[in-house]
Amino acid sequence: MIIKSPAFKDLELIPQKYGKKGENISPALSWEAAPKDTKSFALAIIDRHPVAKNFIHWLIVDLPVQVTSLKEGASGRMPEGARELKPYYGPNPPSGSHDYEFIVYALKTEKLDVPTKVTREAFFDAVKKQSLATASITGKYARIK
């Protein structure tokens, strides 16, 4: 499985407009080559810097199997059936540069059994149990001075 964004390439800088202090809009994303038994997708964006302690910047579940992309600014305007558990919160490192991992999960269930106010641990436990495949892309972001 592959995930990509027209806004940035893997391990390259995420443009400032996607940051909390920029326009704070979610970048466009697309994914392909999911396993044939996929019934839905989930998406997470995580700040992987040790200081951030895996802070979640976006969580979406129940993306229908036919949805294989999200347009720029999709947060708050999810495809029918999808649930946005945490709205997009743009990169906003306290200092220096942080790595933000965008992960898409191909799931073997149409609906992931998690509450709207799910904890990070409960989300990842549920995804792990239902995951057929994952793909990720990592963007770097440096704080605007």
mmCIF file of the C-alpha atoms, coordinates in Angstrom:
data_MODEL
# 
_entry.id   MODEL 
# 
loop_
_atom_site.group_PDB 
_atom_site.id 
_atom_site.type_symbol 
_atom_site.label_atom_id 
_atom_site.label_alt_id 
_atom_site.label_comp_id 
_atom_site.label_asym_id 
_atom_site.label_entity_id 
_atom_site.label_seq_id 
_atom_site.pdbx_PDB_ins_code 
_atom_site.Cartn_x 
_atom_site.Cartn_y 
_atom_site.Cartn_z 
_atom_site.occupancy 
_atom_site.B_iso_or_equiv 
_atom_site.pdbx_formal_charge 
_atom_site.auth_seq_id 
_atom_site.auth_comp_id 
_atom_site.auth_asym_id 
_atom_site.auth_atom_id 
_atom_site.pdbx_PDB_model_num 
ATOM 1   C CA . MET A 1 1   ? 0.000   0.000  0.000  1.00 0.00 ? 1   MET A CA 1 
ATOM 2   C CA . ILE A 1 2   ? 1.180   3.550  -0.746 1.00 0.00 ? 2   ILE A CA 1 
ATOM 3   C CA . ILE A 1 3   ? 0.153   6.964  0.615  1.00 0.00 ? 3   ILE A CA 1 
ATOM 4   C CA . LYS A 1 4   ? 1.241   10.238 -0.950 1.00 0.00 ? 4   LYS A CA 1 
ATOM 5   C CA . SER A 1 5   ? 0.541   13.942 -0.963 1.00 0.00 ? 5   SER A CA 1 
ATOM 6   C CA . PRO A 1 6   ? 0.936   16.529 -3.728 1.00 0.00 ? 6   PRO A CA 1 
ATOM 7   C CA . ALA A 1 7   ? 1.951   18.994 -0.961 1.00 0.00 ? 7   ALA A CA 1 
ATOM 8   C CA . PHE A 1 8   ? 5.217   17.266 0.046  1.00 0.00 ? 8   PHE A CA 1 
ATOM 9   C CA . LYS A 1 9   ? 7.305   14.169 -0.591 1.00 0.00 ? 9   LYS A CA 1 
ATOM 10  C CA . ASP A 1 10  ? 8.384   11.626 2.029  1.00 0.00 ? 10  ASP A CA 1 
ATOM 11  C CA . LEU A 1 11  ? 10.975  13.066 4.439  1.00 0.00 ? 11  LEU A CA 1 
ATOM 12  C CA . GLU A 1 12  ? 10.678  16.556 2.928  1.00 0.00 ? 12  GLU A CA 1 
ATOM 13  C CA . LEU A 1 13  ? 9.305   19.782 4.398  1.00 0.00 ? 13  LEU A CA 1 
ATOM 14  C CA . ILE A 1 14  ? 5.579   20.262 4.828  1.00 0.00 ? 14  ILE A CA 1 
ATOM 15  C CA . PRO A 1 15  ? 4.681   23.733 3.479  1.00 0.00 ? 15  PRO A CA 1 
ATOM 16  C CA . GLN A 1 16  ? 4.015   26.345 6.162  1.00 0.00 ? 16  GLN A CA 1 
ATOM 17  C CA . LYS A 1 17  ? 0.393   26.857 5.107  1.00 0.00 ? 17  LYS A CA 1 
ATOM 18  C CA . TYR A 1 18  ? -0.503  23.443 6.595  1.00 0.00 ? 18  TYR A CA 1 
ATOM 19  C CA . GLY A 1 19  ? 0.872   24.433 10.012 1.00 0.00 ? 19  GLY A CA 1 
ATOM 20  C CA . LYS A 1 20  ? -1.152  25.659 12.976 1.00 0.00 ? 20  LYS A CA 1 
ATOM 21  C CA . LYS A 1 21  ? 0.299   29.149 12.522 1.00 0.00 ? 21  LYS A CA 1 
ATOM 22  C CA . GLY A 1 22  ? -0.169  29.062 8.750  1.00 0.00 ? 22  GLY A CA 1 
ATOM 23  C CA . GLU A 1 23  ? -3.610  28.387 7.255  1.00 0.00 ? 23  GLU A CA 1 
ATOM 24  C CA . ASN A 1 24  ? -4.024  25.269 9.444  1.00 0.00 ? 24  ASN A CA 1 
ATOM 25  C CA . ILE A 1 25  ? -5.596  23.252 6.633  1.00 0.00 ? 25  ILE A CA 1 
ATOM 26  C CA . SER A 1 26  ? -5.079  19.563 6.048  1.00 0.00 ? 26  SER A CA 1 
ATOM 27  C CA . PRO A 1 27  ? -2.977  18.651 2.998  1.00 0.00 ? 27  PRO A CA 1 
ATOM 28  C CA . ALA A 1 28  ? -4.416  16.574 0.168  1.00 0.00 ? 28  ALA A CA 1 
ATOM 29  C CA . LEU A 1 29  ? -3.657  12.863 0.550  1.00 0.00 ? 29  LEU A CA 1 
ATOM 30  C CA . SER A 1 30  ? -4.235  9.799  -1.608 1.00 0.00 ? 30  SER A CA 1 
ATOM 31  C CA . TRP A 1 31  ? -3.556  6.094  -1.184 1.00 0.00 ? 31  TRP A CA 1 
ATOM 32  C CA . GLU A 1 32  ? -3.568  3.033  -3.402 1.00 0.00 ? 32  GLU A CA 1 
ATOM 33  C CA . ALA A 1 33  ? -2.862  -0.687 -3.597 1.00 0.00 ? 33  ALA A CA 1 
ATOM 34  C CA . ALA A 1 34  ? -4.947  -1.666 -0.569 1.00 0.00 ? 34  ALA A CA 1 
ATOM 35  C CA . PRO A 1 35  ? -5.513  -5.393 -0.012 1.00 0.00 ? 35  PRO A CA 1 
ATOM 36  C CA . LYS A 1 36  ? -8.567  -6.793 -1.824 1.00 0.00 ? 36  LYS A CA 1 
ATOM 37  C CA . ASP A 1 37  ? -10.320 -7.632 1.471  1.00 0.00 ? 37  ASP A CA 1 
ATOM 38  C CA . THR A 1 38  ? -10.228 -4.006 2.688  1.00 0.00 ? 38  THR A CA 1 
ATOM 39  C CA . LYS A 1 39  ? -13.610 -2.768 3.950  1.00 0.00 ? 39  LYS A CA 1 
ATOM 40  C CA . SER A 1 40  ? -12.630 0.708  5.225  1.00 0.00 ? 40  SER A CA 1 
ATOM 41  C CA . PHE A 1 41  ? -9.695  2.972  5.999  1.00 0.00 ? 41  PHE A CA 1 
ATOM 42  C CA . ALA A 1 42  ? -8.480  4.904  9.029  1.00 0.00 ? 42  ALA A CA 1 
ATOM 43  C CA . LEU A 1 43  ? -6.019  7.783  9.030  1.00 0.00 ? 43  LEU A CA 1 
ATOM 44  C CA . ALA A 1 44  ? -3.779  9.261  11.703 1.00 0.00 ? 44  ALA A CA 1 
ATOM 45  C CA . ILE A 1 45  ? -1.191  12.034 11.781 1.00 0.00 ? 45  ILE A CA 1 
ATOM 46  C CA . ILE A 1 46  ? 1.316   11.757 14.612 1.00 0.00 ? 46  ILE A CA 1 
ATOM 47  C CA . ASP A 1 47  ? 4.136   14.062 15.747 1.00 0.00 ? 47  ASP A CA 1 
ATOM 48  C CA . ARG A 1 48  ? 6.981   11.580 16.269 1.00 0.00 ? 48  ARG A CA 1 
ATOM 49  C CA . HIS A 1 49  ? 9.391   13.969 18.030 1.00 0.00 ? 49  HIS A CA 1 
ATOM 50  C CA . PRO A 1 50  ? 10.270  12.716 21.570 1.00 0.00 ? 50  PRO A CA 1 
ATOM 51  C CA . VAL A 1 51  ? 9.164   16.043 23.089 1.00 0.00 ? 51  VAL A CA 1 
ATOM 52  C CA . ALA A 1 52  ? 5.720   15.685 21.464 1.00 0.00 ? 52  ALA A CA 1 
ATOM 53  C CA . LYS A 1 53  ? 5.248   12.142 22.833 1.00 0.00 ? 53  LYS A CA 1 
ATOM 54  C CA . ASN A 1 54  ? 3.365   10.951 19.730 1.00 0.00 ? 54  ASN A CA 1 
ATOM 55  C CA . PHE A 1 55  ? 0.868   13.809 19.788 1.00 0.00 ? 55  PHE A CA 1 
ATOM 56  C CA . ILE A 1 56  ? -2.102  13.084 17.499 1.00 0.00 ? 56  ILE A CA 1 
ATOM 57  C CA . HIS A 1 57  ? -2.785  15.781 14.890 1.00 0.00 ? 57  HIS A CA 1 
ATOM 58  C CA . TRP A 1 58  ? -5.684  14.115 13.049 1.00 0.00 ? 58  TRP A CA 1 
ATOM 59  C CA . LEU A 1 59  ? -7.748  10.939 13.468 1.00 0.00 ? 59  LEU A CA 1 
ATOM 60  C CA . ILE A 1 60  ? -10.298 9.601  11.000 1.00 0.00 ? 60  ILE A CA 1 
ATOM 61  C CA . VAL A 1 61  ? -12.059 6.217  10.968 1.00 0.00 ? 61  VAL A CA 1 
ATOM 62  C CA . ASP A 1 62  ? -14.708 4.512  8.866  1.00 0.00 ? 62  ASP A CA 1 
ATOM 63  C CA . LEU A 1 63  ? -13.516 5.983  5.574  1.00 0.00 ? 63  LEU A CA 1 
ATOM 64  C CA . PRO A 1 64  ? -15.471 3.919  3.019  1.00 0.00 ? 64  PRO A CA 1 
ATOM 65  C CA . VAL A 1 65  ? -13.390 1.548  0.903  1.00 0.00 ? 65  VAL A CA 1 
ATOM 66  C CA . GLN A 1 66  ? -14.121 3.505  -2.286 1.00 0.00 ? 66  GLN A CA 1 
ATOM 67  C CA . VAL A 1 67  ? -12.602 6.671  -0.730 1.00 0.00 ? 67  VAL A CA 1 
ATOM 68  C CA . THR A 1 68  ? -8.912  6.649  -1.589 1.00 0.00 ? 68  THR A CA 1 
ATOM 69  C CA . SER A 1 69  ? -8.128  10.335 -1.251 1.00 0.00 ? 69  SER A CA 1 
ATOM 70  C CA . LEU A 1 70  ? -8.895  13.436 0.774  1.00 0.00 ? 70  LEU A CA 1 
ATOM 71  C CA . LYS A 1 71  ? -8.799  16.909 -0.750 1.00 0.00 ? 71  LYS A CA 1 
ATOM 72  C CA . GLU A 1 72  ? -6.830  19.769 0.753  1.00 0.00 ? 72  GLU A CA 1 
ATOM 73  C CA . GLY A 1 73  ? -8.809  21.217 3.654  1.00 0.00 ? 73  GLY A CA 1 
ATOM 74  C CA . ALA A 1 74  ? -10.903 18.044 4.112  1.00 0.00 ? 74  ALA A CA 1 
ATOM 75  C CA . SER A 1 75  ? -10.986 18.321 7.909  1.00 0.00 ? 75  SER A CA 1 
ATOM 76  C CA . GLY A 1 76  ? -14.524 19.132 8.969  1.00 0.00 ? 76  GLY A CA 1 
ATOM 77  C CA . ARG A 1 77  ? -15.888 17.955 5.601  1.00 0.00 ? 77  ARG A CA 1 
ATOM 78  C CA . MET A 1 78  ? -15.559 14.183 5.736  1.00 0.00 ? 78  MET A CA 1 
ATOM 79  C CA . PRO A 1 79  ? -16.923 11.828 3.085  1.00 0.00 ? 79  PRO A CA 1 
ATOM 80  C CA . GLU A 1 80  ? -20.280 10.275 3.956  1.00 0.00 ? 80  GLU A CA 1 
ATOM 81  C CA . GLY A 1 81  ? -19.875 7.516  6.534  1.00 0.00 ? 81  GLY A CA 1 
ATOM 82  C CA . ALA A 1 82  ? -16.460 8.634  7.775  1.00 0.00 ? 82  ALA A CA 1 
ATOM 83  C CA . ARG A 1 83  ? -15.939 9.803  11.352 1.00 0.00 ? 83  ARG A CA 1 
ATOM 84  C CA . GLU A 1 84  ? -13.396 12.459 12.237 1.00 0.00 ? 84  GLU A CA 1 
ATOM 85  C CA . LEU A 1 85  ? -12.422 11.595 15.808 1.00 0.00 ? 85  LEU A CA 1 
ATOM 86  C CA . LYS A 1 86  ? -9.951  14.457 16.096 1.00 0.00 ? 86  LYS A CA 1 
ATOM 87  C CA . PRO A 1 87  ? -10.113 17.406 13.685 1.00 0.00 ? 87  PRO A CA 1 
ATOM 88  C CA . TYR A 1 88  ? -6.924  18.393 11.891 1.00 0.00 ? 88  TYR A CA 1 
ATOM 89  C CA . TYR A 1 89  ? -4.499  20.351 14.053 1.00 0.00 ? 89  TYR A CA 1 
ATOM 90  C CA . GLY A 1 90  ? -1.612  21.585 11.933 1.00 0.00 ? 90  GLY A CA 1 
ATOM 91  C CA . PRO A 1 91  ? 2.035   21.038 12.836 1.00 0.00 ? 91  PRO A CA 1 
ATOM 92  C CA . ASN A 1 92  ? 3.138   23.387 15.604 1.00 0.00 ? 92  ASN A CA 1 
ATOM 93  C CA . PRO A 1 93  ? 6.439   22.252 17.126 1.00 0.00 ? 93  PRO A CA 1 
ATOM 94  C CA . PRO A 1 94  ? 7.525   24.195 20.226 1.00 0.00 ? 94  PRO A CA 1 
ATOM 95  C CA . SER A 1 95  ? 10.989  24.588 18.696 1.00 0.00 ? 95  SER A CA 1 
ATOM 96  C CA . GLY A 1 96  ? 13.147  23.163 15.941 1.00 0.00 ? 96  GLY A CA 1 
ATOM 97  C CA . SER A 1 97  ? 11.894  20.648 13.396 1.00 0.00 ? 97  SER A CA 1 
ATOM 98  C CA . HIS A 1 98  ? 9.561   17.717 14.050 1.00 0.00 ? 98  HIS A CA 1 
ATOM 99  C CA . ASP A 1 99  ? 8.628   14.686 11.960 1.00 0.00 ? 99  ASP A CA 1 
ATOM 100 C CA . TYR A 1 100 ? 4.911   14.210 11.269 1.00 0.00 ? 100 TYR A CA 1 
ATOM 101 C CA . GLU A 1 101 ? 3.890   10.726 10.193 1.00 0.00 ? 101 GLU A CA 1 
ATOM 102 C CA . PHE A 1 102 ? 0.749   10.421 8.046  1.00 0.00 ? 102 PHE A CA 1 
ATOM 103 C CA . ILE A 1 103 ? -0.516  6.829  8.311  1.00 0.00 ? 103 ILE A CA 1 
ATOM 104 C CA . VAL A 1 104 ? -3.372  5.184  6.438  1.00 0.00 ? 104 VAL A CA 1 
ATOM 105 C CA . TYR A 1 105 ? -4.701  1.830  7.642  1.00 0.00 ? 105 TYR A CA 1 
ATOM 106 C CA . ALA A 1 106 ? -6.582  -0.651 5.452  1.00 0.00 ? 106 ALA A CA 1 
ATOM 107 C CA . LEU A 1 107 ? -9.099  -2.332 7.742  1.00 0.00 ? 107 LEU A CA 1 
ATOM 108 C CA . LYS A 1 108 ? -11.054 -5.575 7.548  1.00 0.00 ? 108 LYS A CA 1 
ATOM 109 C CA . THR A 1 109 ? -14.167 -3.950 9.039  1.00 0.00 ? 109 THR A CA 1 
ATOM 110 C CA . GLU A 1 110 ? -16.514 -1.259 7.692  1.00 0.00 ? 110 GLU A CA 1 
ATOM 111 C CA . LYS A 1 111 ? -16.869 0.392  11.109 1.00 0.00 ? 111 LYS A CA 1 
ATOM 112 C CA . LEU A 1 112 ? -14.101 0.572  13.687 1.00 0.00 ? 112 LEU A CA 1 
ATOM 113 C CA . ASP A 1 113 ? -15.516 -0.014 17.160 1.00 0.00 ? 113 ASP A CA 1 
ATOM 114 C CA . VAL A 1 114 ? -14.143 3.049  18.951 1.00 0.00 ? 114 VAL A CA 1 
ATOM 115 C CA . PRO A 1 115 ? -15.937 5.919  20.686 1.00 0.00 ? 115 PRO A CA 1 
ATOM 116 C CA . THR A 1 116 ? -15.806 9.458  19.325 1.00 0.00 ? 116 THR A CA 1 
ATOM 117 C CA . LYS A 1 117 ? -13.629 10.532 22.266 1.00 0.00 ? 117 LYS A CA 1 
ATOM 118 C CA . VAL A 1 118 ? -11.175 7.666  21.902 1.00 0.00 ? 118 VAL A CA 1 
ATOM 119 C CA . THR A 1 119 ? -7.810  7.624  23.647 1.00 0.00 ? 119 THR A CA 1 
ATOM 120 C CA . ARG A 1 120 ? -4.677  7.247  21.560 1.00 0.00 ? 120 ARG A CA 1 
ATOM 121 C CA . GLU A 1 121 ? -4.056  3.799  23.067 1.00 0.00 ? 121 GLU A CA 1 
ATOM 122 C CA . ALA A 1 122 ? -7.606  2.574  22.399 1.00 0.00 ? 122 ALA A CA 1 
ATOM 123 C CA . PHE A 1 123 ? -7.436  3.838  18.804 1.00 0.00 ? 123 PHE A CA 1 
ATOM 124 C CA . PHE A 1 124 ? -4.180  2.040  18.066 1.00 0.00 ? 124 PHE A CA 1 
ATOM 125 C CA . ASP A 1 125 ? -5.343  -1.146 19.814 1.00 0.00 ? 125 ASP A CA 1 
ATOM 126 C CA . ALA A 1 126 ? -8.530  -1.215 17.702 1.00 0.00 ? 126 ALA A CA 1 
ATOM 127 C CA . VAL A 1 127 ? -6.651  -0.456 14.476 1.00 0.00 ? 127 VAL A CA 1 
ATOM 128 C CA . LYS A 1 128 ? -4.037  -3.125 15.180 1.00 0.00 ? 128 LYS A CA 1 
ATOM 129 C CA . LYS A 1 129 ? -6.752  -5.785 15.586 1.00 0.00 ? 129 LYS A CA 1 
ATOM 130 C CA . GLN A 1 130 ? -8.481  -4.836 12.316 1.00 0.00 ? 130 GLN A CA 1 
ATOM 131 C CA . SER A 1 131 ? -5.529  -3.821 10.119 1.00 0.00 ? 131 SER A CA 1 
ATOM 132 C CA . LEU A 1 132 ? -4.754  -5.618 6.859  1.00 0.00 ? 132 LEU A CA 1 
ATOM 133 C CA . ALA A 1 133 ? -2.029  -3.182 5.759  1.00 0.00 ? 133 ALA A CA 1 
ATOM 134 C CA . THR A 1 134 ? -0.617  0.264  6.465  1.00 0.00 ? 134 THR A CA 1 
ATOM 135 C CA . ALA A 1 135 ? 1.244   2.912  4.537  1.00 0.00 ? 135 ALA A CA 1 
ATOM 136 C CA . SER A 1 136 ? 2.899   6.067  5.765  1.00 0.00 ? 136 SER A CA 1 
ATOM 137 C CA . ILE A 1 137 ? 4.600   9.214  4.616  1.00 0.00 ? 137 ILE A CA 1 
ATOM 138 C CA . THR A 1 138 ? 6.594   11.491 6.916  1.00 0.00 ? 138 THR A CA 1 
ATOM 139 C CA . GLY A 1 139 ? 6.831   15.231 6.512  1.00 0.00 ? 139 GLY A CA 1 
ATOM 140 C CA . LYS A 1 140 ? 9.164   17.549 8.369  1.00 0.00 ? 140 LYS A CA 1 
ATOM 141 C CA . TYR A 1 141 ? 7.959   20.844 9.767  1.00 0.00 ? 141 TYR A CA 1 
ATOM 142 C CA . ALA A 1 142 ? 9.887   23.672 11.388 1.00 0.00 ? 142 ALA A CA 1 
ATOM 143 C CA . ARG A 1 143 ? 8.204   26.263 13.555 1.00 0.00 ? 143 ARG A CA 1 
ATOM 144 C CA . ILE A 1 144 ? 7.503   29.672 12.038 1.00 0.00 ? 144 ILE A CA 1 
ATOM 145 C CA . LYS A 1 145 ? 9.467   32.283 13.932 1.00 0.00 ? 145 LYS A CA 1 
# 
